[in-house]
Amino acid sequence: MRPVPASGQEYKNLIDDAIYEMRELQRCAEDDIDDELSDLVPVFKAIEHALSVLRRDGNTDTAIDGDLPFMTLARTYRHVIPVFTMLDAINGAHRRGLVVSN
């Protein structure tokens, strides 16, 4: 089931959770040198960075026409990103619109 943030605070919390999970995924991929995930560390870093920028610049209104920049990567690698539904929920909330302030 996809989490749906109902408020700006829930949206920020969801972003914080996604940042944490992407860092953990990155760490696990780095630790597993023989695993196919190790090749995807740059992808995980890019998504985590985009989420961090989104969180840092969180004093913006949502409701945009289009996906957040990280969604292209997230959709491409959704089969190996266990928290894809979380990323998709962030993107969906951003597109639908929430007023978010720091």
N, CA, C and O atoms as a GROMACS GRO file, in nm:
protein
  408
    1MET      N    1   0.083  -0.119   0.000
    1MET     CA    2   0.000   0.000   0.000
    1MET      C    3   0.088   0.124   0.000
    1MET      O    4   0.188   0.131   0.071
    2ARG      N    5   0.050   0.221  -0.078
    2ARG     CA    6   0.126   0.344  -0.096
    2ARG      C    7   0.088   0.446   0.011
    2ARG      O    8  -0.030   0.478   0.027
    3PRO      N    9   0.189   0.499   0.085
    3PRO     CA   10   0.157   0.602   0.184
    3PRO      C   11   0.118   0.732   0.114
    3PRO      O   12   0.182   0.772   0.016
    4VAL      N   13   0.014   0.797   0.163
    4VAL     CA   14  -0.031   0.922   0.102
    4VAL      C   15  -0.025   1.031   0.209
    4VAL      O   16  -0.102   1.028   0.305
    5PRO      N   17   0.065   1.127   0.193
    5PRO     CA   18   0.073   1.233   0.293
    5PRO      C   19  -0.050   1.323   0.287
    5PRO      O   20  -0.093   1.364   0.178
    6ALA      N   21  -0.106   1.354   0.402
    6ALA     CA   22  -0.226   1.436   0.409
    6ALA      C   23  -0.196   1.580   0.447
    6ALA      O   24  -0.284   1.666   0.441
    7SER      N   25  -0.072   1.606   0.486
    7SER     CA   26  -0.035   1.742   0.527
    7SER      C   27   0.109   1.769   0.484
    7SER      O   28   0.182   1.679   0.443
    8GLY      N   29   0.146   1.895   0.494
    8GLY     CA   30   0.283   1.933   0.462
    8GLY      C   31   0.383   1.862   0.551
    8GLY      O   32   0.489   1.821   0.505
    9GLN      N   33   0.350   1.848   0.679
    9GLN     CA   34   0.441   1.781   0.772
    9GLN      C   35   0.456   1.633   0.736
    9GLN      O   36   0.567   1.579   0.739
   10GLU      N   37   0.348   1.567   0.703
   10GLU     CA   38   0.356   1.427   0.662
   10GLU      C   39   0.439   1.412   0.534
   10GLU      O   40   0.514   1.316   0.518
   11TYR      N   41   0.426   1.508   0.445
   11TYR     CA   42   0.504   1.509   0.320
   11TYR      C   43   0.653   1.519   0.352
   11TYR      O   44   0.734   1.444   0.298
   12LYS      N   45   0.689   1.612   0.441
   12LYS     CA   46   0.830   1.626   0.480
   12LYS      C   47   0.880   1.501   0.550
   12LYS      O   48   0.993   1.457   0.527
   13ASN      N   49   0.796   1.443   0.636
   13ASN     CA   50   0.836   1.319   0.705
   13ASN      C   51   0.857   1.205   0.605
   13ASN      O   52   0.949   1.125   0.621
   14LEU      N   53   0.772   1.199   0.504
   14LEU     CA   54   0.786   1.096   0.402
   14LEU      C   55   0.916   1.114   0.324
   14LEU      O   56   0.984   1.016   0.292
   15ILE      N   57   0.951   1.238   0.294
   15ILE     CA   58   1.078   1.266   0.226
   15ILE      C   59   1.194   1.224   0.316
   15ILE      O   60   1.289   1.160   0.269
   16ASP      N   61   1.187   1.259   0.444
   16ASP     CA   62   1.293   1.219   0.538
   16ASP      C   63   1.308   1.067   0.543
   16ASP      O   64   1.420   1.015   0.543
   17ASP      N   65   1.196   0.996   0.548
   17ASP     CA   66   1.200   0.849   0.549
   17ASP      C   67   1.261   0.795   0.420
   17ASP      O   68   1.340   0.700   0.423
   18ALA      N   69   1.225   0.855   0.307
   18ALA     CA   70   1.279   0.809   0.179
   18ALA      C   71   1.430   0.835   0.170
   18ALA      O   72   1.503   0.752   0.116
   19ILE      N   73   1.476   0.948   0.222
   19ILE     CA   74   1.620   0.976   0.224
   19ILE      C   75   1.691   0.869   0.306
   19ILE      O   76   1.792   0.814   0.262
   20TYR      N   77   1.639   0.840   0.424
   20TYR     CA   78   1.698   0.738   0.509
   20TYR      C   79   1.704   0.603   0.436
   20TYR      O   80   1.807   0.536   0.435
   21GLU      N   81   1.593   0.563   0.377
   21GLU     CA   82   1.586   0.433   0.309
   21GLU      C   83   1.681   0.427   0.189
   21GLU      O   84   1.743   0.323   0.165
   22MET      N   85   1.693   0.536   0.114
   22MET     CA   86   1.784   0.535   0.000
   22MET      C   87   1.929   0.529   0.046
   22MET      O   88   2.012   0.465  -0.019
   23ARG      N   89   1.960   0.593   0.158
   23ARG     CA   90   2.096   0.583   0.213
   23ARG      C   91   2.126   0.440   0.258
   23ARG      O   92   2.236   0.390   0.238
   24GLU      N   93   2.027   0.377   0.320
   24GLU     CA   94   2.044   0.238   0.363
   24GLU      C   95   2.062   0.144   0.242
   24GLU      O   96   2.146   0.055   0.245
   25LEU      N   97   1.984   0.166   0.140
   25LEU     CA   98   1.997   0.085   0.018
   25LEU      C   99   2.134   0.105  -0.044
   25LEU      O  100   2.198   0.009  -0.089
   26GLN      N  101   2.179   0.229  -0.047
   26GLN     CA  102   2.311   0.259  -0.099
   26GLN      C  103   2.420   0.190  -0.017
   26GLN      O  104   2.513   0.132  -0.073
   27ARG      N  105   2.407   0.197   0.115
   27ARG     CA  106   2.505   0.133   0.203
   27ARG      C  107   2.510  -0.018   0.181
   27ARG      O  108   2.618  -0.077   0.173
   28CYS      N  109   2.394  -0.079   0.171
   28CYS     CA  110   2.388  -0.224   0.148
   28CYS      C  111   2.449  -0.259   0.012
   28CYS      O  112   2.520  -0.359   0.001
   29ALA      N  113   2.423  -0.179  -0.087
   29ALA     CA  114   2.479  -0.205  -0.220
   29ALA      C  115   2.630  -0.190  -0.219
   29ALA      O  116   2.701  -0.267  -0.286
   30GLU      N  117   2.681  -0.093  -0.145
   30GLU     CA  118   2.826  -0.074  -0.135
   30GLU      C  119   2.892  -0.190  -0.062
   30GLU      O  120   3.003  -0.229  -0.097
   31ASP      N  121   2.826  -0.245   0.038
   31ASP     CA  122   2.880  -0.356   0.117
   31ASP      C  123   2.881  -0.487   0.041
   31ASP      O  124   2.963  -0.574   0.069
   32ASP      N  125   2.792  -0.503  -0.054
   32ASP     CA  126   2.780  -0.626  -0.132
   32ASP      C  127   2.850  -0.611  -0.266
   32ASP      O  128   2.785  -0.589  -0.369
   33ILE      N  129   2.981  -0.623  -0.265
   33ILE     CA  130   3.060  -0.596  -0.385
   33ILE      C  131   3.026  -0.692  -0.499
   33ILE      O  132   3.028  -0.651  -0.615
   34ASP      N  133   2.995  -0.815  -0.470
   34ASP     CA  134   2.964  -0.911  -0.576
   34ASP      C  135   2.818  -0.904  -0.622
   34ASP      O  136   2.781  -0.968  -0.720
   35ASP      N  137   2.738  -0.829  -0.553
   35ASP     CA  138   2.596  -0.822  -0.584
   35ASP      C  139   2.572  -0.730  -0.703
   35ASP      O  140   2.648  -0.635  -0.725
   36GLU      N  141   2.468  -0.757  -0.778
   36GLU     CA  142   2.434  -0.672  -0.892
   36GLU      C  143   2.398  -0.530  -0.849
   36GLU      O  144   2.405  -0.438  -0.929
   37LEU      N  145   2.359  -0.513  -0.724
   37LEU     CA  146   2.323  -0.380  -0.675
   37LEU      C  147   2.442  -0.286  -0.666
   37LEU      O  148   2.425  -0.164  -0.670
   38SER      N  149   2.562  -0.340  -0.653
   38SER     CA  150   2.679  -0.253  -0.639
   38SER      C  151   2.697  -0.162  -0.760
   38SER      O  152   2.749  -0.051  -0.747
   39ASP      N  153   2.655  -0.207  -0.876
   39ASP     CA  154   2.664  -0.123  -0.996
   39ASP      C  155   2.563  -0.008  -0.992
   39ASP      O  156   2.577   0.088  -1.067
   40LEU      N  157   2.463  -0.018  -0.905
   40LEU     CA  158   2.357   0.082  -0.900
   40LEU      C  159   2.379   0.187  -0.791
   40LEU      O  160   2.292   0.271  -0.769
   41VAL      N  161   2.493   0.184  -0.724
   41VAL     CA  162   2.521   0.282  -0.619
   41VAL      C  163   2.506   0.425  -0.673
   41VAL      O  164   2.446   0.508  -0.605
   42PRO      N  165   2.558   0.458  -0.792
   42PRO     CA  166   2.539   0.595  -0.842
   42PRO      C  167   2.392   0.633  -0.862
   42PRO      O  168   2.354   0.748  -0.843
   43VAL      N  169   2.310   0.538  -0.899
   43VAL     CA  170   2.166   0.563  -0.915
   43VAL      C  171   2.105   0.595  -0.779
   43VAL      O  172   2.030   0.691  -0.765
   44PHE      N  173   2.137   0.513  -0.679
   44PHE     CA  174   2.083   0.534  -0.545
   44PHE      C  175   2.130   0.669  -0.488
   44PHE      O  176   2.052   0.739  -0.423
   45LYS      N  177   2.256   0.704  -0.513
   45LYS     CA  178   2.309   0.832  -0.467
   45LYS      C  179   2.236   0.948  -0.534
   45LYS      O  180   2.204   1.048  -0.470
   46ALA      N  181   2.210   0.935  -0.663
   46ALA     CA  182   2.141   1.041  -0.736
   46ALA      C  183   2.000   1.063  -0.684
   46ALA      O  184   1.956   1.177  -0.668
   47ILE      N  185   1.929   0.955  -0.656
   47ILE     CA  186   1.793   0.967  -0.603
   47ILE      C  187   1.797   1.028  -0.463
   47ILE      O  188   1.717   1.117  -0.431
   48GLU      N  189   1.888   0.981  -0.380
   48GLU     CA  190   1.901   1.035  -0.244
   48GLU      C  191   1.936   1.184  -0.248
   48GLU      O  192   1.882   1.263  -0.171
   49HIS      N  193   2.025   1.222  -0.339
   49HIS     CA  194   2.063   1.364  -0.351
   49HIS      C  195   1.942   1.448  -0.393
   49HIS      O  196   1.919   1.555  -0.338
   50ALA      N  197   1.867   1.400  -0.490
   50ALA     CA  198   1.749   1.474  -0.536
   50ALA      C  199   1.646   1.488  -0.423
   50ALA      O  200   1.584   1.594  -0.410
   51LEU      N  201   1.629   1.385  -0.344
   51LEU     CA  202   1.539   1.393  -0.229
   51LEU      C  203   1.590   1.493  -0.125
   51LEU      O  204   1.512   1.569  -0.068
   52SER      N  205   1.721   1.492  -0.103
   52SER     CA  206   1.780   1.586  -0.006
   52SER      C  207   1.762   1.730  -0.051
   52SER      O  208   1.733   1.818   0.030
   53VAL      N  209   1.780   1.755  -0.180
   53VAL     CA  210   1.758   1.889  -0.234
   53VAL      C  211   1.611   1.928  -0.219
   53VAL      O  212   1.580   2.041  -0.180
   54LEU      N  213   1.522   1.835  -0.249
   54LEU     CA  214   1.379   1.861  -0.234
   54LEU      C  215   1.346   1.896  -0.089
   54LEU      O  216   1.270   1.989  -0.063
   55ARG      N  217   1.403   1.823   0.003
   55ARG     CA  218   1.379   1.846   0.147
   55ARG      C  219   1.439   1.979   0.190
   55ARG      O  220   1.375   2.056   0.263
   56ARG      N  221   1.560   2.006   0.147
   56ARG     CA  222   1.628   2.130   0.184
   56ARG      C  223   1.552   2.253   0.131
   56ARG      O  224   1.538   2.353   0.201
   57ASP      N  225   1.504   2.243   0.010
   57ASP     CA  226   1.433   2.353  -0.054
   57ASP      C  227   1.283   2.342  -0.030
   57ASP      O  228   1.203   2.394  -0.108
   58GLY      N  229   1.244   2.274   0.078
   58GLY     CA  230   1.105   2.240   0.105
   58GLY      C  231   1.012   2.357   0.131
   58GLY      O  232   0.894   2.334   0.156
   59ASN      N  233   1.059   2.477   0.128
   59ASN     CA  234   0.972   2.592   0.151
   59ASN      C  235   0.907   2.636   0.020
   59ASN      O  236   0.909   2.754  -0.016
   60THR      N  237   0.849   2.541  -0.050
   60THR     CA  238   0.784   2.571  -0.177
   60THR      C  239   0.646   2.506  -0.176
   60THR      O  240   0.621   2.410  -0.104
   61ASP      N  241   0.560   2.560  -0.257
   61ASP     CA  242   0.430   2.497  -0.276
   61ASP      C  243   0.445   2.385  -0.376
   61ASP      O  244   0.525   2.394  -0.469
   62THR      N  245   0.368   2.282  -0.358
   62THR     CA  246   0.371   2.172  -0.453
   62THR      C  247   0.265   2.198  -0.558
   62THR      O  248   0.215   2.311  -0.570
   63ALA      N  249   0.230   2.100  -0.633
   63ALA     CA  250   0.136   2.106  -0.745
   63ALA      C  251   0.209   2.153  -0.870
   63ALA      O  252   0.196   2.268  -0.913
   64ILE      N  253   0.284   2.063  -0.926
   64ILE     CA  254   0.357   2.093  -1.048
   64ILE      C  255   0.299   2.012  -1.161
   64ILE      O  256   0.229   1.912  -1.139
   65ASP      N  257   0.328   2.054  -1.279
   65ASP     CA  258   0.284   1.980  -1.397
   65ASP      C  259   0.401   1.896  -1.444
   65ASP      O  260   0.483   1.941  -1.524
   66GLY      N  261   0.410   1.775  -1.395
   66GLY     CA  262   0.520   1.686  -1.430
   66GLY      C  263   0.577   1.618  -1.308
   66GLY      O  264   0.548   1.654  -1.194
   67ASP      N  265   0.658   1.520  -1.335
   67ASP     CA  266   0.718   1.442  -1.227
   67ASP      C  267   0.839   1.512  -1.167
   67ASP      O  268   0.902   1.596  -1.230
   68LEU      N  269   0.869   1.474  -1.044
   68LEU     CA  270   0.994   1.517  -0.983
   68LEU      C  271   1.110   1.456  -1.061
   68LEU      O  272   1.095   1.347  -1.117
   69PRO      N  273   1.224   1.524  -1.066
   69PRO     CA  274   1.335   1.478  -1.150
   69PRO      C  275   1.384   1.335  -1.124
   69PRO      O  276   1.428   1.268  -1.217
   70PHE      N  277   1.377   1.289  -1.000
   70PHE     CA  278   1.430   1.156  -0.970
   70PHE      C  279   1.340   1.042  -1.017
   70PHE      O  280   1.381   0.926  -1.016
   71MET      N  281   1.218   1.074  -1.057
   71MET     CA  282   1.123   0.967  -1.091
   71MET      C  283   1.162   0.887  -1.215
   71MET      O  284   1.127   0.769  -1.225
   72THR      N  285   1.232   0.947  -1.309
   72THR     CA  286   1.277   0.871  -1.426
   72THR      C  287   1.368   0.757  -1.382
   72THR      O  288   1.351   0.643  -1.425
   73LEU      N  289   1.466   0.788  -1.296
   73LEU     CA  290   1.555   0.684  -1.243
   73LEU      C  291   1.477   0.584  -1.158
   73LEU      O  292   1.496   0.463  -1.170
   74ALA      N  293   1.391   0.636  -1.072
   74ALA     CA  294   1.316   0.548  -0.982
   74ALA      C  295   1.231   0.450  -1.062
   74ALA      O  296   1.224   0.332  -1.027
   75ARG      N  297   1.166   0.496  -1.165
   75ARG     CA  298   1.082   0.405  -1.246
   75ARG      C  299   1.168   0.303  -1.321
   75ARG      O  300   1.130   0.187  -1.334
   76THR      N  301   1.282   0.347  -1.370
   76THR     CA  302   1.371   0.257  -1.443
   76THR      C  303   1.418   0.142  -1.353
   76THR      O  304   1.429   0.028  -1.398
   77TYR      N  305   1.447   0.173  -1.227
   77TYR     CA  306   1.503   0.074  -1.135
   77TYR      C  307   1.405   0.032  -1.026
   77TYR      O  308   1.446  -0.015  -0.920
   78ARG      N  309   1.277   0.049  -1.052
   78ARG     CA  310   1.175   0.018  -0.951
   78ARG      C  311   1.182  -0.127  -0.903
   78ARG      O  312   1.146  -0.156  -0.789
   79HIS      N  313   1.229  -0.216  -0.987
   79HIS     CA  314   1.238  -0.358  -0.949
   79HIS      C  315   1.344  -0.385  -0.843
   79HIS      O  316   1.342  -0.492  -0.781
   80VAL      N  317   1.437  -0.292  -0.821
   80VAL     CA  318   1.540  -0.311  -0.719
   80VAL      C  319   1.534  -0.206  -0.608
   80VAL      O  320   1.618  -0.205  -0.518
   81ILE      N  321   1.436  -0.118  -0.614
   81ILE     CA  322   1.419  -0.016  -0.511
   81ILE      C  323   1.299  -0.055  -0.425
   81ILE      O  324   1.184  -0.036  -0.466
   82PRO      N  325   1.325  -0.110  -0.307
   82PRO     CA  326   1.216  -0.159  -0.224
   82PRO      C  327   1.120  -0.050  -0.177
   82PRO      O  328   1.007  -0.079  -0.139
   83VAL      N  329   1.164   0.074  -0.180
   83VAL     CA  330   1.079   0.185  -0.134
   83VAL      C  331   1.025   0.266  -0.252
   83VAL      O  332   0.998   0.386  -0.239
   84PHE      N  333   1.011   0.201  -0.366
   84PHE     CA  334   0.958   0.273  -0.483
   84PHE      C  335   0.821   0.334  -0.454
   84PHE      O  336   0.794   0.446  -0.497
   85THR      N  337   0.736   0.263  -0.381
   85THR     CA  338   0.602   0.317  -0.353
   85THR      C  339   0.610   0.446  -0.272
   85THR      O  340   0.526   0.535  -0.286
   86MET      N  341   0.712   0.455  -0.187
   86MET     CA  342   0.733   0.577  -0.109
   86MET      C  343   0.773   0.693  -0.202
   86MET      O  344   0.722   0.804  -0.190
   87LEU      N  345   0.863   0.664  -0.295
   87LEU     CA  346   0.906   0.766  -0.391
   87LEU      C  347   0.789   0.809  -0.479
   87LEU      O  348   0.773   0.927  -0.510
   88ASP      N  349   0.708   0.713  -0.518
   88ASP     CA  350   0.592   0.741  -0.601
   88ASP      C  351   0.489   0.825  -0.525
   88ASP      O  352   0.424   0.911  -0.583
   89ALA      N  353   0.476   0.800  -0.395
   89ALA     CA  354   0.383   0.878  -0.312
   89ALA      C  355   0.431   1.023  -0.299
   89ALA      O  356   0.350   1.116  -0.303
   90ILE      N  357   0.561   1.042  -0.284
   90ILE     CA  358   0.618   1.178  -0.278
   90ILE      C  359   0.590   1.250  -0.409
   90ILE      O  360   0.547   1.366  -0.410
   91ASN      N  361   0.614   1.181  -0.518
   91ASN     CA  362   0.589   1.240  -0.649
   91ASN      C  363   0.441   1.273  -0.668
   91ASN      O  364   0.406   1.380  -0.718
   92GLY      N  365   0.354   1.180  -0.628
   92GLY     CA  366   0.210   1.202  -0.642
   92GLY      C  367   0.162   1.320  -0.559
   92GLY      O  368   0.081   1.400  -0.606
   93ALA      N  369   0.212   1.331  -0.436
   93ALA     CA  370   0.174   1.443  -0.351
   93ALA      C  371   0.224   1.574  -0.410
   93ALA      O  372   0.155   1.676  -0.404
   94HIS      N  373   0.341   1.571  -0.466
   94HIS     CA  374   0.397   1.691  -0.527
   94HIS      C  375   0.313   1.735  -0.646
   94HIS      O  376   0.289   1.854  -0.667
   95ARG      N  377   0.269   1.639  -0.723
   95ARG     CA  378   0.187   1.672  -0.840
   95ARG      C  379   0.046   1.718  -0.802
   95ARG      O  380  -0.009   1.809  -0.863
   96ARG      N  381  -0.012   1.654  -0.700
   96ARG     CA  382  -0.147   1.691  -0.656
   96ARG      C  383  -0.148   1.825  -0.584
   96ARG      O  384  -0.239   1.906  -0.602
   97GLY      N  385  -0.045   1.846  -0.504
   97GLY     CA  386  -0.032   1.973  -0.436
   97GLY      C  387  -0.056   1.968  -0.287
   97GLY      O  388  -0.160   1.922  -0.240
   98LEU      N  389   0.042   2.017  -0.216
   98LEU     CA  390   0.036   2.040  -0.072
   98LEU      C  391   0.114   2.168  -0.047
   98LEU      O  392   0.215   2.193  -0.112
   99VAL      N  393   0.069   2.249   0.043
   99VAL     CA  394   0.147   2.366   0.081
   99VAL      C  395   0.246   2.322   0.186
   99VAL      O  396   0.206   2.277   0.294
  100VAL      N  397   0.373   2.334   0.156
  100VAL     CA  398   0.479   2.285   0.245
  100VAL      C  399   0.563   2.403   0.289
  100VAL      O  400   0.611   2.480   0.206
  101SER      N  401   0.582   2.418   0.417
  101SER     CA  402   0.671   2.522   0.469
  101SER      C  403   0.766   2.459   0.569
  101SER      O  404   0.735   2.357   0.631
  102ASN      N  405   0.882   2.521   0.586
  102ASN     CA  406   0.984   2.468   0.676
  102ASN      C  407   0.941   2.473   0.816
  102ASN      O  408   1.016   2.432   0.905
   0.00000   0.00000   0.00000
